[in-house]
Amino acid sequence: MHSSCEGLTSATTMMAASVERMATLATQIVEKTKIITDYLTAKGLEAASFDAGGLADFPIPSEDEAPFKARLELVALTKELHDIALTPKEGLRYLAWDVGLII
């Protein structure tokens, strides 16, 4: 039989882990962004943009493995952080309603 103290400790540990995960994601996002921006700057290239006349895609060929991989990882990391910030409850609500969320 578990005591209420054990349950509280477990919940506290889970909360600390979720806060730590958000901080870890943020740090990794900064690291991956730096790899990409350093590459673009060194090559004199612009990033993809929704601006009129902006690039429709990132000019990073797969042969340039480190920045190419960093961009793919950045997409995954930002999606995970977005999903955490959205919360499971809100995420499921939008999924159930089939409503696109624009943030």
Residue pairs with C-beta under 8 A, 6 or more apart in sequence:
18 84
21 84
22 81
22 84
22 85
25 77
25 80
25 81
25 84
26 81
28 73
28 77
29 74
29 77
29 78
29 81
32 70
32 71
32 73
32 74
32 77
33 74
35 66
35 67
35 70
36 47
36 58
36 60
36 67
36 70
36 71
36 74
37 47
38 67
39 45
39 60
39 64
39 66
39 67
39 70
40 46
40 47
40 59
40 60
40 67
43 59
45 59
46 54
46 55
46 59
47 55
47 58
48 54
48 55
48 56
48 57
48 58
49 55
58 71
60 67
60 68
60 71
61 68
62 68
82 103
83 91
86 94
86 101
94 100
94 101
